Amino acid sequence: MEFTTAGVVGAGVMGVGVAQNLAQTGHRVVLVDVSEEILENARKELRSSLRAFAMFNRKAAVDPAEVFEKIEFTTDYELLAKADFVVENVTEEWAIKEKVYKELDRICRPEVVFAVNTSAISITRVGSVTSRPERVVGMHFMNPVPLKPMVEVIRGHHTTPETIDTARRFLAELGKECIVVEDVPGFVSNRVLMLTINEAVFLVQDGVAPPADVDRIFKTCFDHKMGPLETADLIGLDTILKSVEVLYESFNDSKYRPAPLLKKMVAAGLLGRKSGQGFHTYR
C-alpha cells in the first residue's frame, strides 16, 4: 500500500508535529480535531514551526507555503475515509481514546493501520475496541517530531509482523527509524522518563534544589541536552501528570505516585512552554 494520504487525529503539539513531518515529506494530510478554535491554534503553531524549521534547516529547502497547503484542517472525522494510514494523538484519557477508535474503525477502510501515539496507554487495550486489533500498533513519536530521527514502536498482543513492517515503511517515508518494543505501560522510554521527571518534581517540592539547579546537574554532569524539568515543560505538565497517573494505575506501585507539586501546577494552569510558565518561564 502507498501512503498518499495520512490521517492525523488530534491537533495538539504532537499532532501538529506529525502533520508537519508528513507534509514536509510529500504526503497529503487530513488533520482532525474537535473544534475550530483548536484547529486555528494548530494553524498558528504550524506556521511558526515551519518558519523556524526553514530558518534553521536551509539545506532541507522546505517551502512553508507548499507544506501548509498539503494539510487539510477539519472537524469532520468522515474525511478520514480517504486516509491510507492513521496516527492518533489525542489526550491520554482512556474514555476519549476509546470513543475515537470506535469512530476510526467505523470510518476507515479495513486494511488501514492505526498508529497510537501514546506515552503510556496499552496498545493491546486500544486494539480491543476495534475490529482490527492486528492492525493497531504503538508509535511513540518524540518532540519536536520533525527533528527527531527515532520512534519507539510498540507491538500489541495482536499486532502482526505485517503491521510492524507497514509501520517501518511508513516511518521510513518520514525519514525516521524505529525501535520495536513490547506492550507494557510506559513502554521503555516513558517508564524511565516519567519516573525521572516525577522524582525531579519531588526534589523541587522538598526544597532540595530549585528547578534551574536540578536541570543544570543533568546537563553539566551527564551531558544531557535538557534537564528533566525542561523536558517536562516541553512535553507539557498536564501530559506528564496523565502519563504518571496511567503508570500508577497500571502497576499499582507507589513509586509512580504523582508528586503533589505536579498536580498543583497543572491545576493552576502552569503547563510549561504551551502556557508560558512551568518550572521555567517562556516569554
Beta strands, then each sheet from edge to edge (+ up, - down):
strand 1: 5-9
strand 2: 28-32
strand 3: 71-74
strand 4: 85-88
strand 5: 113-116
strand 6: 136-140
strand 7: 150-155
strand 8: 177-182
sheet 1: 3+ 2+ 1+ 4+ 5+ 6+ 7- 8-
end
